[in-house]
Amino acid sequence: MYAIELIMTVLLAAAATIILLEVIYTSRIIAAERRQQLLADRSIGCHSSLGWVGCSVICHRATDVAQIENLLRTEYDRYEVIAIIDAEVYGELFSEIVSRYRLLELDRPKHQSETDAKIRRLYRSGQRRYRHLVLLDIQQNVEMYDAMNCALEVTSYNYVIPIKGGYYLRQHAIESIAILLSDDSEQNIELLESLGNPSCQIFRYDTVIARGGFSPNLPDKITPRNTIYTYETYICKSRERQSPKPSIIKVSVQLGLIVAIGLAATLIAREGDIFGIGISSGSEPAINTEAAKYILIICAIATIAITLRAIATYQIVASGTAKCAVRSMLCYFRRLTAFFLRRKFIVS
């Protein structure tokens, strides 16, 4: 039937296109990871400020002290963490943070705006070693973007990085961001967007203020010429931090499955005489031709799935980050479809 041949042709063409795009994406991710890993050498890393570049992380609803510790581990000078927690809902966590980092309650900003009214209390450490931490007590029922706009009132630096509770900074992430933004050619950049997994967006403070603060469609308000993209990954999920690094054996097994399916598909095509060249004249195919075509379609689908999973696993192995290969594979599909959708600002 011609319909089956058409389905097979379209399926194979789509598979080849998707796999090619994923190979390109993976190669860029790995190249960015290798550049980022160069910062692991302290002789190359930057811990003093790079010109005018400063970063303020706005952490919406921190989940535990371990996350705060992770966010504070950077040695970059022009850097701070603004944590937003409801002291009434998460009283134990709030008290633990105040005690551990010797935080002192300060007066709220003198110019009482609508956002200031949502800040119940403001804390900052009296010790120099914890000077990078600011703690805001904001009610749990305050909408996420409104709560982050409250944090803008006490932000000190010219780039802001919004993240949610449960996300951690990767090693030397802030230094990588500062190096990229300190380039003279990038001084007019209003948005730096990481295309890694998970994605991350770094906004220029003046741009956020000029466009009415944080909102879901904030990226749409920024012109493309003032936006740059990178394949470096700056954040990770908390449960991924101590996960074992996937073995290269997994990639080998997946590639072996692809080869095995390919050989089986070749044998089925030959025995089913799909192409009319495998059986001598007057002989009947060993396998029903129509059944063989359906089996080949199934083989093609399985090959696509295994190939994409192998690509995702290889990216994880090569970059040294512990992620779920299945989630990475689904993330790739989301990125392919997101190209045709309106951009949304979603806090990672």
NORBELRA-V800044 format. One line per field, one symbol per residue. ss: DSSP state (H for helix, E for strand, - for the rest). phi: phi as a letter, one per 40 degrees, with the letter a starting at -180 (. if undefined). Layout:
# NORBELRA-V800044
ss->???
phi->???
This chain:
# NORBELRA-V800044
ss->-HHHHHHHHHHHHHHHHHHHHHHHHHHHHHHHHHHHHHHH--------------EEEEEE----HHHHHHH-------EEEEEEE-----HHHHHHHHHH--EEEE---------HHHEEEEEEE--HHH--EEEEEE-----HHHHHHHHH------EEEEEE--EEE---HHHHHHHHH--HHH----EEEE-----EEEEEHHHHHH-------HHHH--HHHEEEE----EEEHHH-------HHHHHHHHHHHHHHHHHHHHHHHH-----------------HHHHHHHHHHHHHHHHHHHHHHHHHHHHHHH-----HHHHHHHHHHHHHH----------
phi->.ccccccccccccccccccccccccccccccccccccccccccbcbbccbfccbbbcbccgdcacdccdcccccbcccaabbcbaccccbccccccccccbfcbcbccdccccccdccccabbacccccbccbbbbcbdcccddcccccccccbcbbcbbbcbccgbbccdgcccccccccccdcbcbcbabbcccbccabbbcdcccccbggcadbddccbcdcbbbbbccbbbacccccbcccdccccccccccccccccccccccccccfccgbcbcdgccccbdcccccccccccccccccccccccccccccccgbcbcccccccccccccccdcbccbcbcc
